[in-house]
Amino acid sequence: MDNKDTTHFGYKEVPVEEKASHVAGVFHSVSQRYDVMNDLMSMGVHRLWKRFTLNASGVRPGARVLDIAGGTGDLTLQFSEMVGESGQVVLADINASMLNVGRDRLTDKGAVGNIEYVQANAETLPFPDNSFDCITIAFGLRNVTDKDKALRSMYRVLKPGGQLLVLEFSKPAEWFSPVYDLYSFKLLPKIGKLVSNDEDSYRYLAESIRMHPDQESMKAMMIEAGFERCDYHNMTAGIVALHNGYKF
């Protein structure tokens, strides 16, 4: 089944209007153990991927940053320090459970002064045109139902001269694919069951990664949405790619 009325949820086809609720169920299930699982799944390397993203952002004091699908706030916390008291960071997530975990975590760390929390759908961002100097979405775009619509929404709220950074799982190098597949479909769900008692959610995450556009397709989508000077940087044999594009 493949038509405009359905979309993929992992390897399944579901009605378009139901995907968001399916994804919400996954992240509600994993929200409390999300950070622990990230460290286990990537053996801590996700921290290096995010550090590279922060360095690539060029964010300066006084900037306004939107962290879409910000979840538990890893990037938001660092951006909060980078923009300083004169700047602002908006942590946006469609999932209330993830947003609450992020708010609690950052509040516990004392990061409250320049952070705003907004429950929002990336496809219809509730912000005025030309609002942000930098927008990031880390490991969230693959869960969006209409990625093209979301990219256009991000373009709209980005200021002229601003940069979009999309950190996402992508297509690994051919030589690494067999090992990656074995890990993703055999080991990862078992880790999810052991740590979170939730094998199905982590099987979906592995499937969602395979269904996400590869590097060149993602670049083409960003160009189609209006972004310029689009490029990407592969990390860890292409398991992850950081895409960037500008609005002029």
ChimeraX commands (.cxc) that place a marker at each C-alpha (Angstrom):
marker #1 position 0.00,0.00,0.00 radius 0.5
marker #1 position 1.62,3.27,-1.12 radius 0.5
marker #1 position -0.52,6.32,-1.80 radius 0.5
marker #1 position -0.99,9.86,-0.59 radius 0.5
marker #1 position -3.38,8.70,2.14 radius 0.5
marker #1 position -0.79,6.52,3.86 radius 0.5
marker #1 position 2.76,6.95,5.12 radius 0.5
marker #1 position 5.39,4.76,6.69 radius 0.5
marker #1 position 5.68,4.09,10.40 radius 0.5
marker #1 position 8.87,2.10,10.41 radius 0.5
marker #1 position 8.24,-0.61,7.82 radius 0.5
marker #1 position 4.47,-0.45,8.27 radius 0.5
marker #1 position 2.05,1.67,6.26 radius 0.5
marker #1 position -0.40,3.67,8.34 radius 0.5
marker #1 position -2.96,6.38,7.54 radius 0.5
marker #1 position -1.25,9.79,7.32 radius 0.5
marker #1 position -3.41,11.24,10.07 radius 0.5
marker #1 position -2.39,8.45,12.47 radius 0.5
marker #1 position 1.40,8.58,12.20 radius 0.5
marker #1 position 1.87,11.41,14.70 radius 0.5
marker #1 position -0.04,9.49,17.37 radius 0.5
marker #1 position 1.98,6.32,16.68 radius 0.5
marker #1 position 5.25,8.27,17.01 radius 0.5
marker #1 position 3.94,9.95,20.16 radius 0.5
marker #1 position 3.31,6.53,21.67 radius 0.5
marker #1 position 6.89,5.47,21.00 radius 0.5
marker #1 position 8.43,8.51,22.63 radius 0.5
marker #1 position 6.00,8.50,25.54 radius 0.5
marker #1 position 7.16,4.94,26.16 radius 0.5
marker #1 position 10.90,5.70,26.00 radius 0.5
marker #1 position 10.99,9.23,27.46 radius 0.5
marker #1 position 12.11,8.33,30.99 radius 0.5
marker #1 position 15.03,6.19,29.79 radius 0.5
marker #1 position 15.82,8.16,26.64 radius 0.5
marker #1 position 19.21,9.54,27.69 radius 0.5
marker #1 position 20.39,6.21,29.10 radius 0.5
marker #1 position 19.39,4.45,25.89 radius 0.5
marker #1 position 21.13,7.06,23.73 radius 0.5
marker #1 position 24.39,6.42,25.55 radius 0.5
marker #1 position 23.98,2.64,25.29 radius 0.5
marker #1 position 22.88,2.64,21.65 radius 0.5
marker #1 position 25.71,4.85,20.43 radius 0.5
marker #1 position 28.28,3.90,23.08 radius 0.5
marker #1 position 28.38,7.59,23.94 radius 0.5
marker #1 position 29.28,8.73,20.43 radius 0.5
marker #1 position 26.03,10.72,20.12 radius 0.5
marker #1 position 27.67,13.31,22.37 radius 0.5
marker #1 position 30.42,13.83,19.80 radius 0.5
marker #1 position 27.85,14.14,16.98 radius 0.5
marker #1 position 26.02,16.82,18.97 radius 0.5
marker #1 position 29.25,18.62,19.84 radius 0.5
marker #1 position 30.12,18.80,16.15 radius 0.5
marker #1 position 26.65,20.25,15.49 radius 0.5
marker #1 position 27.09,22.90,18.16 radius 0.5
marker #1 position 30.46,23.90,16.75 radius 0.5
marker #1 position 29.02,24.08,13.23 radius 0.5
marker #1 position 26.17,26.34,14.33 radius 0.5
marker #1 position 28.27,29.46,14.69 radius 0.5
marker #1 position 25.83,30.64,17.37 radius 0.5
marker #1 position 26.94,33.81,19.16 radius 0.5
marker #1 position 25.79,35.68,22.28 radius 0.5
marker #1 position 22.45,37.37,21.73 radius 0.5
marker #1 position 21.27,34.88,19.09 radius 0.5
marker #1 position 17.80,33.33,19.03 radius 0.5
marker #1 position 17.87,29.55,18.50 radius 0.5
marker #1 position 15.09,27.04,17.87 radius 0.5
marker #1 position 15.85,23.45,18.87 radius 0.5
marker #1 position 13.11,21.35,17.21 radius 0.5
marker #1 position 12.46,17.85,18.56 radius 0.5
marker #1 position 14.71,19.00,21.37 radius 0.5
marker #1 position 13.61,16.17,23.64 radius 0.5
marker #1 position 15.61,16.00,26.84 radius 0.5
marker #1 position 17.49,19.19,26.01 radius 0.5
marker #1 position 21.09,18.18,25.22 radius 0.5
marker #1 position 21.50,20.82,22.52 radius 0.5
marker #1 position 19.26,23.36,24.23 radius 0.5
marker #1 position 21.41,23.34,27.36 radius 0.5
marker #1 position 24.58,24.05,25.40 radius 0.5
marker #1 position 22.90,26.67,23.20 radius 0.5
marker #1 position 21.63,28.37,26.35 radius 0.5
marker #1 position 25.22,28.92,27.45 radius 0.5
marker #1 position 26.30,30.01,23.95 radius 0.5
marker #1 position 23.63,32.70,23.50 radius 0.5
marker #1 position 23.97,34.06,27.02 radius 0.5
marker #1 position 21.58,36.29,28.92 radius 0.5
marker #1 position 20.88,38.46,25.88 radius 0.5
marker #1 position 19.85,35.51,23.72 radius 0.5
marker #1 position 17.06,32.96,23.78 radius 0.5
marker #1 position 16.66,29.26,23.04 radius 0.5
marker #1 position 13.28,27.68,22.32 radius 0.5
marker #1 position 13.07,23.95,23.00 radius 0.5
marker #1 position 10.21,22.66,20.85 radius 0.5
marker #1 position 8.90,19.11,20.79 radius 0.5
marker #1 position 5.62,17.62,19.58 radius 0.5
marker #1 position 5.66,15.07,22.40 radius 0.5
marker #1 position 4.51,16.31,25.82 radius 0.5
marker #1 position 6.32,13.50,27.67 radius 0.5
marker #1 position 9.66,14.35,26.08 radius 0.5
marker #1 position 9.10,18.08,26.61 radius 0.5
marker #1 position 8.35,17.53,30.31 radius 0.5
marker #1 position 11.46,15.40,30.76 radius 0.5
marker #1 position 13.53,18.08,29.04 radius 0.5
marker #1 position 12.05,20.89,31.14 radius 0.5
marker #1 position 12.62,18.99,34.39 radius 0.5
marker #1 position 16.16,18.05,33.44 radius 0.5
marker #1 position 17.22,21.56,32.44 radius 0.5
marker #1 position 15.49,23.13,35.44 radius 0.5
marker #1 position 17.42,20.76,37.71 radius 0.5
marker #1 position 20.61,22.01,36.03 radius 0.5
marker #1 position 19.64,25.62,36.71 radius 0.5
marker #1 position 19.13,26.52,33.04 radius 0.5
marker #1 position 15.95,28.57,33.22 radius 0.5
marker #1 position 16.63,32.22,32.37 radius 0.5
marker #1 position 16.84,32.17,28.57 radius 0.5
marker #1 position 14.99,28.96,27.66 radius 0.5
marker #1 position 11.38,28.71,26.50 radius 0.5
marker #1 position 9.49,25.41,26.11 radius 0.5
marker #1 position 6.91,25.01,23.34 radius 0.5
marker #1 position 4.92,21.95,22.34 radius 0.5
marker #1 position 4.87,22.24,18.57 radius 0.5
marker #1 position 4.54,20.27,15.35 radius 0.5
marker #1 position 7.52,20.84,13.05 radius 0.5
marker #1 position 5.15,20.97,10.06 radius 0.5
marker #1 position 3.31,24.01,11.44 radius 0.5
marker #1 position 5.71,25.90,13.68 radius 0.5
marker #1 position 3.81,28.47,15.79 radius 0.5
marker #1 position 6.28,31.32,15.33 radius 0.5
marker #1 position 6.32,34.49,13.20 radius 0.5
marker #1 position 8.31,34.66,9.97 radius 0.5
marker #1 position 12.03,35.40,10.31 radius 0.5
marker #1 position 12.21,34.64,14.05 radius 0.5
marker #1 position 15.42,32.64,14.56 radius 0.5
marker #1 position 19.11,33.01,13.79 radius 0.5
marker #1 position 19.66,29.24,13.91 radius 0.5
marker #1 position 17.39,26.20,13.83 radius 0.5
marker #1 position 18.43,22.67,14.75 radius 0.5
marker #1 position 16.60,19.38,14.60 radius 0.5
marker #1 position 18.58,16.42,15.92 radius 0.5
marker #1 position 17.31,12.87,15.33 radius 0.5
marker #1 position 13.77,14.14,14.88 radius 0.5
marker #1 position 13.11,14.76,11.19 radius 0.5
marker #1 position 12.77,11.08,10.36 radius 0.5
marker #1 position 9.74,10.90,12.67 radius 0.5
marker #1 position 7.94,13.79,10.96 radius 0.5
marker #1 position 5.02,12.77,8.76 radius 0.5
marker #1 position 5.49,15.41,6.03 radius 0.5
marker #1 position 9.19,16.24,5.95 radius 0.5
marker #1 position 8.89,18.64,3.01 radius 0.5
marker #1 position 6.23,20.65,4.82 radius 0.5
marker #1 position 8.38,20.72,7.96 radius 0.5
marker #1 position 11.40,22.00,6.03 radius 0.5
marker #1 position 9.30,24.77,4.48 radius 0.5
marker #1 position 8.03,25.68,7.95 radius 0.5
marker #1 position 11.60,25.88,9.24 radius 0.5
marker #1 position 12.59,28.03,6.28 radius 0.5
marker #1 position 9.73,30.43,7.02 radius 0.5
marker #1 position 10.69,31.05,10.66 radius 0.5
marker #1 position 14.44,31.31,9.98 radius 0.5
marker #1 position 15.85,34.81,9.64 radius 0.5
marker #1 position 17.60,35.82,6.41 radius 0.5
marker #1 position 21.24,34.84,6.85 radius 0.5
marker #1 position 20.24,32.15,9.34 radius 0.5
marker #1 position 21.27,28.49,9.24 radius 0.5
marker #1 position 19.35,25.24,9.54 radius 0.5
marker #1 position 21.20,22.21,10.92 radius 0.5
marker #1 position 19.67,18.75,10.54 radius 0.5
marker #1 position 21.48,16.02,12.48 radius 0.5
marker #1 position 20.05,12.67,11.52 radius 0.5
marker #1 position 20.83,9.02,10.96 radius 0.5
marker #1 position 21.61,8.40,7.32 radius 0.5
marker #1 position 22.95,5.79,4.92 radius 0.5
marker #1 position 26.23,4.23,6.10 radius 0.5
marker #1 position 29.14,3.30,3.89 radius 0.5
marker #1 position 28.54,0.07,1.98 radius 0.5
marker #1 position 31.36,-1.77,3.74 radius 0.5
marker #1 position 29.78,-1.05,7.13 radius 0.5
marker #1 position 26.15,-1.84,6.28 radius 0.5
marker #1 position 26.14,-5.58,7.19 radius 0.5
marker #1 position 27.48,-4.92,10.69 radius 0.5
marker #1 position 25.14,-1.96,11.14 radius 0.5
marker #1 position 22.12,-4.00,10.08 radius 0.5
marker #1 position 23.03,-6.80,12.48 radius 0.5
marker #1 position 23.34,-4.33,15.33 radius 0.5
marker #1 position 20.16,-2.40,14.46 radius 0.5
marker #1 position 17.77,-5.30,14.02 radius 0.5
marker #1 position 19.19,-7.94,16.34 radius 0.5
marker #1 position 21.01,-6.24,19.19 radius 0.5
marker #1 position 19.27,-2.87,19.53 radius 0.5
marker #1 position 15.75,-4.22,20.25 radius 0.5
marker #1 position 17.24,-6.56,22.85 radius 0.5
marker #1 position 18.96,-3.63,24.58 radius 0.5
marker #1 position 15.64,-1.79,24.54 radius 0.5
marker #1 position 13.91,-4.74,26.15 radius 0.5
marker #1 position 16.61,-5.11,28.80 radius 0.5
marker #1 position 16.85,-1.42,29.76 radius 0.5
marker #1 position 13.36,-0.09,29.05 radius 0.5
marker #1 position 11.29,-3.27,28.81 radius 0.5
marker #1 position 10.30,-2.00,25.37 radius 0.5
marker #1 position 11.56,-4.01,22.43 radius 0.5
marker #1 position 8.97,-2.77,19.93 radius 0.5
marker #1 position 9.82,0.94,20.25 radius 0.5
marker #1 position 13.47,0.33,19.51 radius 0.5
marker #1 position 12.62,-1.93,16.59 radius 0.5
marker #1 position 10.58,0.99,15.21 radius 0.5
marker #1 position 13.53,3.35,15.70 radius 0.5
marker #1 position 15.77,1.03,13.68 radius 0.5
marker #1 position 13.16,0.79,10.93 radius 0.5
marker #1 position 12.56,4.54,10.88 radius 0.5
marker #1 position 16.26,5.12,10.28 radius 0.5
marker #1 position 16.17,2.87,7.20 radius 0.5
marker #1 position 13.13,4.70,5.83 radius 0.5
marker #1 position 14.71,8.15,6.14 radius 0.5
marker #1 position 16.08,9.74,2.94 radius 0.5
marker #1 position 19.77,9.21,2.26 radius 0.5
marker #1 position 22.30,12.03,2.21 radius 0.5
marker #1 position 21.81,13.23,-1.36 radius 0.5
marker #1 position 18.01,12.93,-1.16 radius 0.5
marker #1 position 17.98,14.94,2.05 radius 0.5
marker #1 position 20.14,17.63,0.48 radius 0.5
marker #1 position 17.76,17.83,-2.49 radius 0.5
marker #1 position 14.78,18.19,-0.14 radius 0.5
marker #1 position 16.42,21.13,1.62 radius 0.5
marker #1 position 17.16,22.84,-1.67 radius 0.5
marker #1 position 13.56,22.28,-2.78 radius 0.5
marker #1 position 12.36,23.92,0.46 radius 0.5
marker #1 position 14.33,27.06,-0.43 radius 0.5
marker #1 position 17.60,26.62,1.46 radius 0.5
marker #1 position 20.85,27.61,-0.22 radius 0.5
marker #1 position 24.49,26.54,0.12 radius 0.5
marker #1 position 23.23,23.14,1.28 radius 0.5
marker #1 position 25.80,20.55,2.22 radius 0.5
marker #1 position 26.32,17.62,4.59 radius 0.5
marker #1 position 29.08,16.06,6.63 radius 0.5
marker #1 position 29.14,12.31,7.23 radius 0.5
marker #1 position 30.15,11.00,10.64 radius 0.5
marker #1 position 30.95,7.48,11.87 radius 0.5
marker #1 position 31.04,5.91,8.40 radius 0.5
marker #1 position 27.86,7.71,7.35 radius 0.5
marker #1 position 25.68,6.33,10.14 radius 0.5
marker #1 position 24.93,9.95,10.91 radius 0.5
marker #1 position 25.06,13.04,8.71 radius 0.5
marker #1 position 24.88,16.70,9.63 radius 0.5
marker #1 position 23.06,18.66,6.94 radius 0.5
marker #1 position 23.17,22.43,6.78 radius 0.5
marker #1 position 21.57,25.10,4.65 radius 0.5
marker #1 position 21.05,28.85,4.76 radius 0.5
marker #1 position 18.21,31.28,4.11 radius 0.5
marker #1 position 19.19,34.33,2.08 radius 0.5
marker link #1:1,2 radius 0.2
marker link #1:2,3 radius 0.2
marker link #1:3,4 radius 0.2
marker link #1:4,5 radius 0.2
marker link #1:5,6 radius 0.2
marker link #1:6,7 radius 0.2
marker link #1:7,8 radius 0.2
marker link #1:8,9 radius 0.2
marker link #1:9,10 radius 0.2
marker link #1:10,11 radius 0.2
marker link #1:11,12 radius 0.2
marker link #1:12,13 radius 0.2
marker link #1:13,14 radius 0.2
marker link #1:14,15 radius 0.2
marker link #1:15,16 radius 0.2
marker link #1:16,17 radius 0.2
marker link #1:17,18 radius 0.2
marker link #1:18,19 radius 0.2
marker link #1:19,20 radius 0.2
marker link #1:20,21 radius 0.2
marker link #1:21,22 radius 0.2
marker link #1:22,23 radius 0.2
marker link #1:23,24 radius 0.2
marker link #1:24,25 radius 0.2
marker link #1:25,26 radius 0.2
marker link #1:26,27 radius 0.2
marker link #1:27,28 radius 0.2
marker link #1:28,29 radius 0.2
marker link #1:29,30 radius 0.2
marker link #1:30,31 radius 0.2
marker link #1:31,32 radius 0.2
marker link #1:32,33 radius 0.2
marker link #1:33,34 radius 0.2
marker link #1:34,35 radius 0.2
marker link #1:35,36 radius 0.2
marker link #1:36,37 radius 0.2
marker link #1:37,38 radius 0.2
marker link #1:38,39 radius 0.2
marker link #1:39,40 radius 0.2
marker link #1:40,41 radius 0.2
marker link #1:41,42 radius 0.2
marker link #1:42,43 radius 0.2
marker link #1:43,44 radius 0.2
marker link #1:44,45 radius 0.2
marker link #1:45,46 radius 0.2
marker link #1:46,47 radius 0.2
marker link #1:47,48 radius 0.2
marker link #1:48,49 radius 0.2
marker link #1:49,50 radius 0.2
marker link #1:50,51 radius 0.2
marker link #1:51,52 radius 0.2
marker link #1:52,53 radius 0.2
marker link #1:53,54 radius 0.2
marker link #1:54,55 radius 0.2
marker link #1:55,56 radius 0.2
marker link #1:56,57 radius 0.2
marker link #1:57,58 radius 0.2
marker link #1:58,59 radius 0.2
marker link #1:59,60 radius 0.2
marker link #1:60,61 radius 0.2
marker link #1:61,62 radius 0.2
marker link #1:62,63 radius 0.2
marker link #1:63,64 radius 0.2
marker link #1:64,65 radius 0.2
marker link #1:65,66 radius 0.2
marker link #1:66,67 radius 0.2
marker link #1:67,68 radius 0.2
marker link #1:68,69 radius 0.2
marker link #1:69,70 radius 0.2
marker link #1:70,71 radius 0.2
marker link #1:71,72 radius 0.2
marker link #1:72,73 radius 0.2
marker link #1:73,74 radius 0.2
marker link #1:74,75 radius 0.2
marker link #1:75,76 radius 0.2
marker link #1:76,77 radius 0.2
marker link #1:77,78 radius 0.2
marker link #1:78,79 radius 0.2
marker link #1:79,80 radius 0.2
marker link #1:80,81 radius 0.2
marker link #1:81,82 radius 0.2
marker link #1:82,83 radius 0.2
marker link #1:83,84 radius 0.2
marker link #1:84,85 radius 0.2
marker link #1:85,86 radius 0.2
marker link #1:86,87 radius 0.2
marker link #1:87,88 radius 0.2
marker link #1:88,89 radius 0.2
marker link #1:89,90 radius 0.2
marker link #1:90,91 radius 0.2
marker link #1:91,92 radius 0.2
marker link #1:92,93 radius 0.2
marker link #1:93,94 radius 0.2
marker link #1:94,95 radius 0.2
marker link #1:95,96 radius 0.2
marker link #1:96,97 radius 0.2
marker link #1:97,98 radius 0.2
marker link #1:98,99 radius 0.2
marker link #1:99,100 radius 0.2
marker link #1:100,101 radius 0.2
marker link #1:101,102 radius 0.2
marker link #1:102,103 radius 0.2
marker link #1:103,104 radius 0.2
marker link #1:104,105 radius 0.2
marker link #1:105,106 radius 0.2
marker link #1:106,107 radius 0.2
marker link #1:107,108 radius 0.2
marker link #1:108,109 radius 0.2
marker link #1:109,110 radius 0.2
marker link #1:110,111 radius 0.2
marker link #1:111,112 radius 0.2
marker link #1:112,113 radius 0.2
marker link #1:113,114 radius 0.2
marker link #1:114,115 radius 0.2
marker link #1:115,116 radius 0.2
marker link #1:116,117 radius 0.2
marker link #1:117,118 radius 0.2
marker link #1:118,119 radius 0.2
marker link #1:119,120 radius 0.2
marker link #1:120,121 radius 0.2
marker link #1:121,122 radius 0.2
marker link #1:122,123 radius 0.2
marker link #1:123,124 radius 0.2
marker link #1:124,125 radius 0.2
marker link #1:125,126 radius 0.2
marker link #1:126,127 radius 0.2
marker link #1:127,128 radius 0.2
marker link #1:128,129 radius 0.2
marker link #1:129,130 radius 0.2
marker link #1:130,131 radius 0.2
marker link #1:131,132 radius 0.2
marker link #1:132,133 radius 0.2
marker link #1:133,134 radius 0.2
marker link #1:134,135 radius 0.2
marker link #1:135,136 radius 0.2
marker link #1:136,137 radius 0.2
marker link #1:137,138 radius 0.2
marker link #1:138,139 radius 0.2
marker link #1:139,140 radius 0.2
marker link #1:140,141 radius 0.2
marker link #1:141,142 radius 0.2
marker link #1:142,143 radius 0.2
marker link #1:143,144 radius 0.2
marker link #1:144,145 radius 0.2
marker link #1:145,146 radius 0.2
marker link #1:146,147 radius 0.2
marker link #1:147,148 radius 0.2
marker link #1:148,149 radius 0.2
marker link #1:149,150 radius 0.2
marker link #1:150,151 radius 0.2
marker link #1:151,152 radius 0.2
marker link #1:152,153 radius 0.2
marker link #1:153,154 radius 0.2
marker link #1:154,155 radius 0.2
marker link #1:155,156 radius 0.2
marker link #1:156,157 radius 0.2
marker link #1:157,158 radius 0.2
marker link #1:158,159 radius 0.2
marker link #1:159,160 radius 0.2
marker link #1:160,161 radius 0.2
marker link #1:161,162 radius 0.2
marker link #1:162,163 radius 0.2
marker link #1:163,164 radius 0.2
marker link #1:164,165 radius 0.2
marker link #1:165,166 radius 0.2
marker link #1:166,167 radius 0.2
marker link #1:167,168 radius 0.2
marker link #1:168,169 radius 0.2
marker link #1:169,170 radius 0.2
marker link #1:170,171 radius 0.2
marker link #1:171,172 radius 0.2
marker link #1:172,173 radius 0.2
marker link #1:173,174 radius 0.2
marker link #1:174,175 radius 0.2
marker link #1:175,176 radius 0.2
marker link #1:176,177 radius 0.2
marker link #1:177,178 radius 0.2
marker link #1:178,179 radius 0.2
marker link #1:179,180 radius 0.2
marker link #1:180,181 radius 0.2
marker link #1:181,182 radius 0.2
marker link #1:182,183 radius 0.2
marker link #1:183,184 radius 0.2
marker link #1:184,185 radius 0.2
marker link #1:185,186 radius 0.2
marker link #1:186,187 radius 0.2
marker link #1:187,188 radius 0.2
marker link #1:188,189 radius 0.2
marker link #1:189,190 radius 0.2
marker link #1:190,191 radius 0.2
marker link #1:191,192 radius 0.2
marker link #1:192,193 radius 0.2
marker link #1:193,194 radius 0.2
marker link #1:194,195 radius 0.2
marker link #1:195,196 radius 0.2
marker link #1:196,197 radius 0.2
marker link #1:197,198 radius 0.2
marker link #1:198,199 radius 0.2
marker link #1:199,200 radius 0.2
marker link #1:200,201 radius 0.2
marker link #1:201,202 radius 0.2
marker link #1:202,203 radius 0.2
marker link #1:203,204 radius 0.2
marker link #1:204,205 radius 0.2
marker link #1:205,206 radius 0.2
marker link #1:206,207 radius 0.2
marker link #1:207,208 radius 0.2
marker link #1:208,209 radius 0.2
marker link #1:209,210 radius 0.2
marker link #1:210,211 radius 0.2
marker link #1:211,212 radius 0.2
marker link #1:212,213 radius 0.2
marker link #1:213,214 radius 0.2
marker link #1:214,215 radius 0.2
marker link #1:215,216 radius 0.2
marker link #1:216,217 radius 0.2
marker link #1:217,218 radius 0.2
marker link #1:218,219 radius 0.2
marker link #1:219,220 radius 0.2
marker link #1:220,221 radius 0.2
marker link #1:221,222 radius 0.2
marker link #1:222,223 radius 0.2
marker link #1:223,224 radius 0.2
marker link #1:224,225 radius 0.2
marker link #1:225,226 radius 0.2
marker link #1:226,227 radius 0.2
marker link #1:227,228 radius 0.2
marker link #1:228,229 radius 0.2
marker link #1:229,230 radius 0.2
marker link #1:230,231 radius 0.2
marker link #1:231,232 radius 0.2
marker link #1:232,233 radius 0.2
marker link #1:233,234 radius 0.2
marker link #1:234,235 radius 0.2
marker link #1:235,236 radius 0.2
marker link #1:236,237 radius 0.2
marker link #1:237,238 radius 0.2
marker link #1:238,239 radius 0.2
marker link #1:239,240 radius 0.2
marker link #1:240,241 radius 0.2
marker link #1:241,242 radius 0.2
marker link #1:242,243 radius 0.2
marker link #1:243,244 radius 0.2
marker link #1:244,245 radius 0.2
marker link #1:245,246 radius 0.2
marker link #1:246,247 radius 0.2
marker link #1:247,248 radius 0.2
view
